[in-house]
Amino acid sequence: MIFRCSGSLSRTSRSPWFRVWSPRPCISPSRLFPAPLRTAGPHESPTIYDVLIALFGGLAGSISLTTKLKGNVVPGVAIATALMPPLCTAGFGLATGQFNFFFGALYLFVINSVFIGLANVGFARVMRIPLRSSLDEEKRTRINRIITAVILITLIPSVYFGYLLVRKERFIDTATRFVRTVSLFKGDFLLRYDIDGDARVISMIYGGHPLTASDKAELNRRAKAFGLQNATLKFEQGLVITNGQEYLDKLSQMETTDRQKLEIARLNAALQTNIRQQDSLRQVSYTGLKLLKELKPLFPQITSCLYAEPYLFSDSTGLKPLQRSYVLLSASKPIDRADRTKVEKWLKARLQNDSLRVVFE
């Protein structure tokens, strides 16, 4: 991260390589960090995963110190990554008055200190490293009890925070999948959404026709189908379109980026509608194949089946045609009248269409 301040660079007389600022009025730290440490989420509420990191970090340091080389690289990295960031975060939270960061970072520092030390003690016990001093049994028992109490007090909140984290992430994942399925809802398109995993709230802003009470009830029903029974859905109307001219008027008043987003959403809605129509036509085209496969075991003499839904134009209908449904059947040998009646009744029940016309060749 680069911080820019108004000033000039100059060399000091003591060292040609040490540069200092000769500052003019500069931006205050509170303005440099309007939303401080957004990447420091784990520092705000450490979880059981931070406990595991501390244990493995302490174990790595112990192993490195017991090797022949006995380097300080691994312990140095452990200190730099596990101990310094929480202290820096705590100092920043205290300086800016954000005590959730301050106490959370201090708790993470305690976790790292306790469990890095515990990992070292456990490794020493496993490797049977001799103790330099001996304690009497009573004092040793008291110290072990204190250590156990400190470990439990440090561990239990992290388990609870870990449970909350898993619950939150699972809710966000499920809510995201739900939002994707309702990005286009009855011709309305989702302009923006926000998922609050802590409060379990999903806010959605739709553009298009106004959402009615039945529409909102339908969206709530779909959310429950995804397992979001305890979630709260908040709906907002971003852009109301009642006719084409109003759409063009509002489009001309919007920013270029918003106008492009709205136009993309409208084209996406039109594309989805076209895809549904094509799928519907494709299903109608293959209805004859489905009927043939179902009729063949009952009437083996039937060799082909055609299904169509043409429009009937006549003088009586005028410009409003009537849609008819036809089934054309071909057989290898003549079908008697009784079987024809059975086939016709079966087809009407199967297609749920009492006005179906069945033609035998």
Salt bridges, closest charged atoms under 4 A:
ASP173 OD2 - ARG177 NE 3.66
ASP198 OD1 - LYS168 NZ 3.67
ASP215 OD1 - LYS186 NZ 3.07
GLU218 OE2 - ARG221 NH2 2.58
GLU218 OE2 - ARG222 NE 3.20
GLU263 OE2 - ARG266 NH2 2.51
ASP279 OD1 - ARG282 NH1 2.88
GLU294 OE1 - ARG350 NE 2.79
GLU344 OE2 - LYS348 NZ 3.50
